[in-house]
Structures are given as structure tokens and as C-alpha cells.
Amino acid sequence: MLALLASVRNLCLFRRGPEDMPYSPQLLVGLLIASALFASLFDVQLRGAKVAVVLASVLGTLATLYVLHELLRLRGKAERFVQTALALIATSFLFELIAMPLLLLVPLPAAGTQTLQPGDVGGAQMLAAFAVFAFAIWQVCISVNILRRAMDSPVAGGVLALLLLACTNFIVAAVAAYLFGLA
């Protein structure tokens, strides 16, 4: 377990790549489940999201993993899927653990309500929002690094791969939400 945490730390500090993650399909599935449970608990219990939104998000994640596998297969690197997916999920889960408590400080208007006014947001809330934004930029940089190393491509290839994965996640989750009657 400590070796995994050290690998994730090194990924986040750009010292290592996905090739240094353990090859463990069981760990990947376990981390996916833990991440989904944590996000679901946060979204449903603390943000009041509907369960169907969580299911749509899970479908988006599964579609994203499928596209990742196909990207690696097209590059002739399919054997790197487990380690690459594990690296992406582990770093994403770490940032969820950091960002979600900060998001509790950031006021989000409920659907169908008035937008927030500048006076509704205090200094601590602004600081939390900026911290989440900075962590999001850092996570994007880490994900690009993971993808470019896994595919043996330049930084632009990692950026394009991340955009494709993000679009896949968004589109599948949006279609699933629509099919579940949420949109």
C-alpha cells in the first residue's frame, strides 16, 4: 500500500509515469469502486444530487476507460491499459479527496434558483474556489503527462487524448442523464 502511495506521489510530482504503477487489475477495479462510492456519497448526501446523476457519471467513466483502451490499442500499447488507467484513476481519486471538502465551502446555486451575487461569496469561499481551480489545473497537467508517457507521444498527443477522454465522459454522462429523464 505504501508503494502505491509513493507511486501516486511521484506521478503527482512528475517524477514517474504510469509504467511505474503496479500491474493489478484487481487494484484498478477496487480503486474505481472506492472512487465511485466516495463521489456518490459526496454528490448524493452532501450536494443533494439524484442517484441517476451518479449512475450517469459511472457510465461516463466506463465509456472513458473503453476509449482509453482503444487509444492505447491503436498506438500498439494495449498492454499499458491497466497501469495507465490505474494512474489516471489514482491521481483523480487523490484530487477528489482534496477538492471535495474544499467544494463544501464554495456555494453552488441549486437548479432553478437565482444566480449567486458577489456579496454572497466570502473570502474563505473565494480562496477555496481558487484552490480547487489550481488543483484542477495541476490534475490536467498530471493526466496529460500520464497519457503522453503511456502512448509514447509528445505533449500535444497527451492533450488531445485527454480532450477526447473528457468529451467521451461528458457526452456519455449527458446522454445517460437524458435517458434517465434528468435533462
C-alpha positions as CSV (number, residue, x, y, z in Angstrom):
1,M,0.0,0.0,0.0
2,L,2.8,2.4,0.8
3,A,4.4,1.6,-2.5
4,L,1.2,2.6,-4.3
5,L,1.0,5.9,-2.4
6,A,4.7,6.6,-3.2
7,S,3.9,5.9,-6.9
8,V,0.9,8.2,-6.8
9,R,3.0,10.9,-5.1
10,N,5.7,10.5,-7.8
11,L,3.1,10.8,-10.5
12,C,1.8,14.0,-9.0
13,L,5.3,15.4,-8.8
14,F,6.1,14.4,-12.4
15,R,8.9,12.1,-11.2
16,R,7.4,8.9,-12.6
17,G,4.9,7.8,-15.2
18,P,2.2,5.2,-15.5
19,E,4.8,2.5,-16.2
20,D,5.8,2.7,-12.6
21,M,2.4,1.8,-11.3
22,P,1.8,-1.9,-10.3
23,Y,0.0,-4.1,-12.9
24,S,-3.0,-5.1,-10.9
25,P,-6.5,-5.3,-12.5
26,Q,-7.9,-6.0,-9.0
27,L,-6.5,-2.8,-7.6
28,L,-7.9,-0.9,-10.6
29,V,-11.4,-2.3,-10.0
30,G,-11.1,-1.7,-6.3
31,L,-9.9,1.9,-6.8
32,L,-12.7,2.5,-9.3
33,I,-15.3,1.3,-6.8
34,A,-13.8,3.3,-4.0
35,S,-13.7,6.5,-6.1
36,A,-17.3,6.0,-7.3
37,L,-18.5,5.4,-3.8
38,F,-16.7,8.5,-2.4
39,A,-18.0,10.7,-5.3
40,S,-21.5,9.2,-4.9
41,L,-21.6,9.8,-1.2
42,F,-20.4,13.4,-1.7
43,D,-22.8,14.1,-4.6
44,V,-25.9,12.4,-3.1
45,Q,-25.5,13.1,0.6
46,L,-23.9,16.5,0.7
47,R,-24.9,18.1,-2.6
48,G,-28.4,16.5,-3.0
49,A,-27.8,15.0,-6.4
50,K,-30.1,12.4,-7.7
51,V,-28.9,8.8,-7.8
52,A,-29.5,8.8,-11.6
53,V,-26.8,11.5,-11.9
54,V,-24.3,9.3,-10.2
55,L,-25.2,6.4,-12.4
56,A,-24.8,8.6,-15.5
57,S,-21.4,9.6,-14.2
58,V,-20.4,6.0,-13.7
59,L,-21.4,5.2,-17.3
60,G,-19.3,8.1,-18.5
61,T,-16.3,6.8,-16.6
62,L,-16.7,3.3,-18.0
63,A,-17.0,4.7,-21.5
64,T,-13.9,6.8,-20.9
65,L,-12.0,3.7,-19.9
66,Y,-13.1,1.9,-23.0
67,V,-11.9,4.8,-25.2
68,L,-8.6,4.8,-23.3
69,H,-8.1,1.1,-24.0
70,E,-8.9,1.8,-27.7
71,L,-6.5,4.7,-27.9
72,L,-3.7,2.6,-26.4
73,R,-4.6,-0.3,-28.7
74,L,-4.4,2.0,-31.8
75,R,-1.0,3.1,-30.7
76,G,0.1,-0.5,-30.2
77,K,0.3,-0.1,-26.4
78,A,-2.8,-2.0,-25.2
79,E,-0.7,-3.8,-22.6
80,R,-0.3,-0.5,-20.8
81,F,-4.0,-0.1,-20.2
82,V,-4.2,-1.3,-16.6
83,Q,-1.2,0.7,-15.4
84,T,-2.4,3.8,-17.3
85,A,-6.0,3.5,-16.1
86,L,-4.7,2.9,-12.6
87,A,-2.5,6.0,-12.7
88,L,-5.4,8.2,-14.0
89,I,-7.9,6.8,-11.5
90,A,-5.5,7.0,-8.6
91,T,-4.5,10.6,-9.2
92,S,-8.1,11.6,-9.9
93,F,-9.2,10.0,-6.6
94,L,-6.5,11.8,-4.8
95,F,-7.7,15.1,-6.2
96,E,-11.3,14.2,-5.3
97,L,-10.2,13.6,-1.7
98,I,-8.5,17.1,-1.7
99,A,-11.1,19.1,-3.7
100,M,-14.4,17.8,-2.5
101,P,-14.0,19.1,1.1
102,L,-13.0,22.4,-0.3
103,L,-16.1,22.4,-2.6
104,L,-18.2,22.3,0.5
105,L,-17.1,25.9,1.2
106,V,-18.0,27.0,-2.3
107,P,-21.7,28.0,-2.6
108,L,-23.3,26.4,-5.6
109,P,-26.9,27.6,-6.5
110,A,-29.5,24.8,-6.7
111,A,-31.0,24.1,-10.1
112,G,-33.8,26.6,-10.9
113,T,-32.7,29.2,-8.4
114,Q,-31.2,32.7,-8.7
115,T,-27.6,33.0,-9.6
116,L,-25.1,33.9,-6.8
117,Q,-24.5,37.6,-6.2
118,P,-20.9,38.8,-5.4
119,G,-21.9,39.7,-1.9
120,D,-23.0,36.1,-1.3
121,V,-19.4,34.8,-1.6
122,G,-16.9,35.5,1.2
123,G,-13.1,35.5,1.3
124,A,-12.8,31.9,2.5
125,Q,-15.1,30.7,-0.2
126,M,-13.2,32.6,-2.9
127,L,-9.9,31.1,-1.6
128,A,-11.4,27.6,-1.6
129,A,-12.6,28.2,-5.2
130,F,-9.2,29.3,-6.3
131,A,-7.6,26.4,-4.6
132,V,-9.9,24.0,-6.4
133,F,-9.1,25.7,-9.7
134,A,-5.4,25.4,-9.1
135,F,-5.8,21.7,-8.2
136,A,-7.8,21.2,-11.3
137,I,-5.0,22.7,-13.5
138,W,-2.5,20.5,-11.7
139,Q,-4.6,17.4,-12.3
140,V,-4.9,18.2,-16.0
141,C,-1.1,18.5,-16.3
142,I,-0.6,15.2,-14.5
143,S,-3.2,13.5,-16.7
144,V,-1.6,14.8,-19.9
145,N,1.8,13.6,-18.6
146,I,0.4,10.1,-17.8
147,L,-1.3,9.9,-21.3
148,R,1.7,11.1,-23.3
149,R,4.0,8.7,-21.5
150,A,1.6,5.8,-21.9
151,M,1.2,6.4,-25.6
152,D,4.8,7.5,-26.3
153,S,3.6,10.7,-27.8
154,P,4.5,14.4,-27.5
155,V,2.7,16.7,-25.0
156,A,0.2,17.6,-27.8
157,G,-0.8,14.0,-28.1
158,G,-1.4,13.8,-24.4
159,V,-3.5,17.0,-24.5
160,L,-5.6,15.6,-27.4
161,A,-6.0,12.3,-25.7
162,L,-7.2,14.0,-22.5
163,L,-9.7,16.1,-24.5
164,L,-11.0,13.0,-26.2
165,L,-11.4,11.2,-22.9
166,A,-13.1,14.3,-21.3
167,C,-15.5,14.7,-24.2
168,T,-16.4,11.0,-24.1
169,N,-17.1,11.2,-20.4
170,F,-19.2,14.3,-20.8
171,I,-21.2,13.1,-23.8
172,V,-21.9,9.6,-22.4
173,A,-22.9,11.0,-19.0
174,A,-25.1,13.7,-20.6
175,V,-26.8,11.1,-22.9
176,A,-27.3,8.8,-19.9
177,A,-28.8,11.6,-17.8
178,Y,-31.1,12.4,-20.7
179,L,-32.2,8.7,-20.9
180,F,-32.7,8.6,-17.2
181,G,-35.1,11.5,-17.6
182,L,-32.9,14.1,-15.9
183,A,-32.5,16.6,-18.7
